[in-house]
């Protein structure tokens, strides 16, 4: 299953996502950590870089889920304030044939 954490900064997305992963034995893919690992001194908080990092996260989720369909992967770190951003992830999950859920923190 793919769990998509949505909500504004500071609403608890990371805290809830980590707890879901802890309780279920899942994996958290954290956008900020992945961005820092990929770009180091070149970190930009732009839509272009956000989209790139999300693509890396989705490819990583696909790789993990292809090896274990019972695994839960938590996508954390994007606000998903636009429907198109959310649809990108849900469509991706649908193409993989995995269940997905959105948890919106407010």
C-alpha angles and dihedrals in degrees: 000000000000115000114198116202111208132179144088122299113283096024095111103263094138094043093050092042093052091049092050089051092046094050095044101035088246132147127246118216103201115199095206094051093045091048091051092049093049101041108021103172092010096065112143125175093220131134089242093057092042090055092047093050092046089054090053089049092051093048089049091049090050091052092049094045093047088061097043120018090186092061122106117223118193117207106207135175110045122099093217089207092154122064090225090060091052094044090054090062098039092048089050091052091047091053089051090050094236128133118249138193132190120217113193116200117203 
